[in-house]
């Protein structure tokens, strides 16, 4: 009887998810520190790893489907229940589910940090825009003038 590739696939998925969590932690630190230079490369790597995780999940679900099982957590639980010696796979699966929940929480927190940073930036821009509108300007005669909010082309 041929052994299933599921235990190895779960192990690969768990290893990649661990790297993904580390990446989310790096992203969170960059957001807290305001290190915008690090955010773009982190976002690109996060996207690559998310795609790879998605491909592993699709592969796992295809294997479950090929064995007549639901292509989801129920199917995985059913597969594990039918394995006499699947304790390592069972442990990896439990770790994967727990880490997936942690990943979701970490990603939501990073989303909130991004939202907070965006609000801060919008408020700063509003303050700058208001200050610019109130700033005195100098006319062609060297005298200070309050801005009118519109440009007067052709007037001297």
C-alpha positions as CSV (number, residue, x, y, z in Angstrom):
1,X,0.0,0.0,0.0
2,X,1.4,3.4,-1.0
3,X,1.9,5.9,1.8
4,X,0.2,9.3,1.5
5,X,2.2,12.4,0.8
6,X,0.0,14.3,3.3
7,X,2.4,14.0,6.3
8,X,5.3,15.6,4.3
9,X,3.0,18.2,2.8
10,X,1.7,19.2,6.3
11,X,5.3,19.4,7.6
12,X,6.2,21.7,4.6
13,X,3.1,23.8,5.2
14,X,3.9,24.2,8.9
15,X,7.6,25.2,8.2
16,X,6.4,27.8,5.7
17,X,3.8,29.1,8.1
18,X,6.4,29.5,10.8
19,X,8.5,31.6,8.3
20,X,5.4,33.6,7.5
21,X,4.8,34.4,11.2
22,X,8.4,35.6,11.5
23,X,7.8,37.8,8.5
24,X,4.6,39.3,10.1
25,X,6.6,40.0,13.2
26,X,9.2,41.8,11.2
27,X,6.5,43.8,9.4
28,X,5.0,44.7,12.8
29,X,8.3,46.0,14.1
30,X,8.8,48.0,10.9
31,X,5.3,49.5,11.3
32,X,6.0,50.4,15.0
33,X,9.3,52.0,14.2
34,X,8.0,53.8,11.1
35,X,10.6,52.1,9.0
36,X,8.9,52.5,5.6
37,X,12.0,51.4,3.7
38,X,11.6,47.9,5.1
39,X,7.8,47.7,4.4
40,X,7.8,47.3,0.6
41,X,10.3,44.3,0.5
42,X,8.5,42.7,3.5
43,X,5.1,43.1,1.7
44,X,6.5,41.5,-1.5
45,X,8.0,38.6,0.5
46,X,4.7,38.3,2.4
47,X,2.8,38.0,-0.9
48,X,5.2,35.4,-2.2
49,X,4.9,33.3,1.0
50,X,1.1,33.7,1.1
51,X,0.9,32.4,-2.5
52,X,3.1,29.4,-1.6
53,X,1.0,28.7,1.5
54,X,-2.1,28.8,-0.7
55,X,-0.5,26.3,-3.2
56,X,0.3,23.9,-0.4
57,X,-3.3,24.1,0.9
58,X,-4.6,23.5,-2.6
59,X,-2.3,20.5,-2.9
60,X,-3.4,19.2,0.5
61,X,-7.1,19.6,-0.4
62,X,-6.6,17.9,-3.8
63,X,-5.0,14.9,-2.1
64,X,-7.9,14.7,0.4
65,X,-10.4,14.9,-2.5
66,X,-8.6,12.2,-4.4
67,X,-9.2,10.0,-1.4
68,X,-12.9,10.7,-1.3
69,X,-12.6,13.1,1.7
70,X,-13.8,16.6,2.1
71,X,-11.3,19.2,0.9
72,X,-11.1,21.0,4.3
73,X,-10.4,20.6,8.0
74,X,-13.1,17.9,8.3
75,X,-11.4,15.9,5.6
76,X,-8.0,16.3,7.2
77,X,-9.5,15.2,10.6
78,X,-11.1,12.2,8.9
79,X,-7.8,11.2,7.2
80,X,-5.9,11.5,10.5
81,X,-8.5,9.4,12.2
82,X,-8.1,6.7,9.7
83,X,-4.3,6.5,10.1
84,X,-2.9,4.0,12.6
85,X,0.5,5.6,12.8
86,X,-0.2,9.3,12.2
87,X,0.9,10.8,15.5
88,X,3.6,13.0,14.0
89,X,1.2,14.1,11.3
90,X,-1.5,14.7,13.9
91,X,0.9,16.8,16.0
92,X,2.0,18.8,12.9
93,X,-1.7,19.3,11.9
94,X,-2.6,20.6,15.4
95,X,0.5,22.9,15.4
96,X,-0.5,24.1,11.9
97,X,-4.1,25.0,13.0
98,X,-2.8,26.8,16.2
99,X,-0.2,28.7,14.2
100,X,-2.8,29.6,11.5
101,X,-4.9,31.2,14.2
102,X,-1.9,33.1,15.6
103,X,-1.1,34.2,12.0
104,X,-4.6,35.5,11.5
105,X,-4.3,37.5,14.8
106,X,-0.9,38.9,13.9
107,X,-2.1,39.9,10.4
108,X,-5.1,41.7,11.9
109,X,-2.9,43.5,14.3
110,X,-0.6,44.6,11.5
111,X,-3.7,45.8,9.6
112,X,-4.7,47.9,12.6
113,X,-1.2,49.4,12.8
114,X,-1.3,50.3,9.1
115,X,-4.7,51.9,9.6
116,X,-3.4,53.9,12.6
117,X,-0.3,55.0,10.6
118,X,-2.6,56.1,7.7
119,X,-4.8,58.1,10.0
120,X,-1.8,59.8,11.5
121,X,-0.5,60.6,8.0
122,X,-3.9,62.0,6.9
123,X,-4.1,64.2,10.0
124,X,-0.5,65.5,9.4
125,X,-1.4,66.3,5.8
126,X,-4.6,68.1,6.9
127,X,-2.5,70.2,9.3
128,X,0.0,71.0,6.6
129,X,-2.7,71.8,4.1
130,X,-4.4,74.2,6.6
131,X,-1.1,75.9,7.4
132,X,-0.4,76.3,3.7
133,X,-3.8,77.9,3.1
134,X,-3.1,80.3,6.0
135,X,0.4,81.2,5.0
136,X,1.1,84.7,3.8
137,X,2.5,85.0,0.3
138,X,4.5,87.8,-1.3
139,X,3.2,89.5,-4.4
140,X,5.2,90.9,-7.3
141,X,5.5,94.2,-5.4
142,X,7.2,92.5,-2.5
143,X,4.3,93.0,-0.1
144,X,2.7,90.2,1.9
145,X,-0.7,89.0,0.7
146,X,-3.0,86.3,2.1
147,X,-3.6,83.6,-0.4
148,X,-7.0,83.9,-2.1
149,X,-7.4,80.2,-2.9
150,X,-7.4,80.9,-6.6
151,X,-4.7,81.9,-9.0
152,X,-5.0,85.2,-10.7
153,X,-3.1,84.9,-14.0
154,X,-2.2,88.2,-15.7
155,X,-2.7,90.5,-12.7
156,X,0.3,92.5,-11.6
